[in-house]
Each structure stands twice: as structure tokens, then as C-alpha cells.
């Protein structure tokens, strides 16, 4: 696949299209197969899979995946990338964060090369933007994004936005841009249920070659909350101490490590005696 990452516009001038083909690749482990499905994320998962397969490109275009931090939005964005890469290696994909987009637009504007900047985006088959919420309150950036989107939409390019705003993904955009996105699908990811949190912890441990006991899985979930980054971080912390420090995974060791990891969390209130009772 021709993976596309728009190079920054330097003082020497804007990059041409051939120079935009980069070695950057999606995160391998972020696939649809590795995404654990539950009621809280089912709409986002199925819509992301649909646009990746191409069947719903115009029906769900653009697609907004929204939700709080650490719920799997970026996972789905990379899953789309990985899926398309596998199905059609010739597809051209542009993946950008909103910060990268704004930085490149700023440099292009300073050099009076916004037309060239726009051209760099208009030959993609997929345009994936992460953290789109950060262009909120920036009408100049949104106007340029609107111009690019109109060109992409007319050519059949699939556009996917990810936003940390869970209530309504499009509220970060000005009225004119929201109007142009009349055909979009907003797929909200809600905080995961306890059963999903346990499944995520179990899967991450298995990926790292460890089968954690159920009581330790429950303990991690009780203290890490619903943020997937925190859940996976807790698992990595426990297993890293086992591998690096040759520390056996026990109730005592888990309590100690997680107490340090989540020492600032007010809800950390499970005691060592509770853990030992569960073993």
C-alpha cells in the first residue's frame, strides 16, 4: 500500500506528491480483530468496518467517531488503515492529527502556498484525522478543511474524523462546515462496561504472554477505571515488574504496583485484605 503522510512544508518550499509517500505505517496491533466489541462501542466498530470495506463509503461519509479519551477511537482509526492496507495495497491513505494539519496549513499560508497544500490531500482514497476536536474555534483552519473535504467527497474519498467530544462530534465545527457534513454518521463510544474492561485486561495480558487470575483482573478493573490506556498500562506495569525485576505476580505485588501507579486516584480504595480475600 502507498501509505501517505504529508510532509511539513519547509522554508525551501512545499513537497510534491511523490515526496509525500512515506514509510509511516499504522500500529499493527490496532486491528478490527483485536478490538473487543460491546454495546458501548458496537456502533463505532461496525461503522468503521463498513467504511473500511468500502460498502458504505458514501453512506457514512464523513464518519465521526466520538468519545472520551482512552476508549478505543484511535484503535478504530488504525484498524481502518490496517484493513484497507490488507485488502487493497494500492490504496492511498492520509492519516493526520489535527495538530499536524494545522501546523502544515500555517506554514503553507505563510508561504502563500495554500493551493499546493490543498492539492496534497486531494488524491487520497482515505483521509483519516485524529483529534479533530482541536480545530474547535479555529475558523480559518475549518474553512480550509471544508475546501479539502468538498473535493474529497466529490471524488468519493472516504473521510473519517475522531474527536474526544462524546456528546456530538460535529459541535467542534463552525456552522458552515457542519452544514456540509449533512450526510455524516456520528458513532459515539461510551465508557466500557465492567465486563468489557475485564476482557480488555485479559486480552492485553494474553498478548504479553500472561494468563492473569480472575481476582487480579477484577482488582485492576476496580482501580484503573474505564480508561483503556489505564487498564492496559496497569497490565504492562505488573508484567514488566515480573519480567524485569523477576517479581512473582501475587496479590501483594499487584496491590503495591497499582497503588503507586494510581496514587493520585481518589477512587483507589481497595485494600490488601480485600485482594487477599479474593485469592
Residue pairs with C-beta under 8 A, 6 or more apart in sequence:
1 84
1 85
1 88
1 89
1 90
1 91
1 92
1 93
2 21
2 90
2 91
2 92
2 93
3 21
3 22
3 23
3 24
3 25
3 26
3 85
3 93
3 95
4 20
4 21
4 22
4 92
4 93
4 94
4 95
4 124
5 20
5 22
5 24
5 94
5 95
5 96
6 15
6 20
6 94
6 96
6 100
6 104
6 120
6 121
7 15
7 19
7 20
7 22
8 103
8 104
8 107
9 15
9 104
9 107
9 108
9 111
9 113
9 117
10 107
11 111
13 111
13 113
14 108
14 111
14 113
14 116
14 117
14 120
15 120
17 119
17 120
17 123
20 120
24 95
26 78
26 81
26 82
26 85
26 95
27 78
28 82
29 207
30 74
30 75
30 76
30 77
30 78
30 79
30 82
31 78
31 79
31 82
31 83
32 45
32 48
32 49
32 52
32 79
32 82
32 83
34 75
34 79
34 203
35 41
35 45
35 72
35 75
35 76
35 79
36 196
36 199
36 200
36 203
37 45
38 192
38 193
38 195
38 196
38 199
39 193
40 71
40 189
40 190
40 191
40 192
40 193
40 196
41 71
41 72
41 189
41 190
41 192
41 196
43 187
43 188
44 65
44 67
44 72
44 73
44 76
44 187
44 188
44 189
45 76
47 56
47 60
47 63
47 65
47 185
47 187
48 63
48 65
48 76
48 77
48 79
48 80
48 160
48 187
49 79
49 83
50 56
50 60
51 57
51 60
51 61
51 63
51 80
51 158
51 160
52 79
52 80
52 83
52 84
52 87
53 83
53 87
54 158
57 156
57 158
58 156
58 183
59 183
59 185
60 184
60 185
61 153
61 158
61 159
61 183
61 184
62 149
62 153
62 158
62 159
62 160
62 161
62 181
62 184
63 158
63 159
63 160
63 161
63 184
63 185
63 187
64 132
64 160
64 161
64 162
64 163
64 169
64 170
64 184
64 185
64 186
64 187
65 73
65 76
65 77
65 160
65 161
65 162
65 163
65 169
65 187
65 189
66 73
66 162
66 163
66 164
66 165
66 166
66 167
66 168
66 169
66 186
66 187
66 188
66 189
67 73
67 164
67 166
67 188
67 189
67 190
68 164
68 166
68 189
68 191
68 227
69 164
69 227
69 229
70 226
70 227
70 228
70 229
70 230
71 189
71 190
71 191
71 192
71 226
71 227
71 228
72 189
72 228
73 130
73 162
73 163
73 164
73 189
74 130
74 162
76 162
77 95
77 128
77 130
77 160
77 162
80 126
80 128
80 160
81 93
81 95
81 126
81 128
84 91
84 93
84 125
84 126
85 91
85 93
91 125
91 126
92 123
92 124
92 125
92 126
93 124
93 125
93 126
93 127
93 128
94 121
94 124
94 126
94 127
94 128
95 128
95 129
95 130
96 127
96 128
96 129
96 130
97 129
97 130
97 131
97 134
98 129
98 130
98 131
98 132
98 133
98 134
98 135
99 131
99 134
101 129
101 135
101 141
101 145
102 134
102 135
102 138
102 141
104 117
105 114
105 117
105 140
105 141
105 144
108 114
108 116
108 117
109 140
114 144
117 144
118 144
118 147
118 148
118 151
121 127
121 148
121 151
121 152
122 148
122 151
122 152
122 155
124 152
124 157
125 157
125 158
126 157
126 158
126 159
126 160
127 148
127 152
127 157
127 158
127 159
127 160
128 159
128 160
128 162
129 159
129 160
129 161
129 162
130 162
131 162
131 163
131 164
132 161
132 162
132 163
132 169
132 172
133 163
133 164
133 165
133 172
135 141
135 142
135 145
135 172
135 173
136 172
136 173
139 174
142 173
142 174
142 176
142 177
143 176
143 177
145 177
146 176
146 177
146 180
149 159
149 177
149 180
149 181
150 180
152 159
153 159
161 169
163 169
163 172
165 171
165 172
166 188
166 189
166 190
167 188
168 186
169 186
169 188
170 178
170 181
170 184
170 186
171 178
173 181
191 226
192 200
192 226
192 228
194 221
197 221
197 224
197 226
197 231
198 217
198 218
198 221
200 228
200 231
200 232
201 212
201 217
201 220
201 221
201 224
201 231
201 232
201 234
201 235
202 212
202 217
204 231
204 232
204 235
204 236
205 211
205 212
205 217
205 235
205 239
208 235
208 236
208 239
210 239
210 242
210 249
212 220
212 235
212 238
212 249
213 279
215 251
215 275
215 278
215 279
216 238
216 249
216 251
216 254
218 278
219 251
219 254
219 255
219 258
219 270
219 275
219 278
220 231
220 234
220 235
220 238
220 254
220 258
221 231
222 270
223 234
223 258
223 262
223 265
223 267
223 268
223 270
224 230
224 231
224 233
224 234
224 258
224 262
225 231
225 265
225 267
230 262
233 261
234 258
234 261
234 262
237 257
237 258
237 261
238 249
238 253
238 254
238 257
238 258
239 249
241 247
241 253
241 257
242 248
242 249
247 253
250 279
251 272
251 275
251 276
251 278
251 279
252 272
252 275
252 276
254 275
255 270
255 271
255 272
255 275
258 268
259 268
262 268
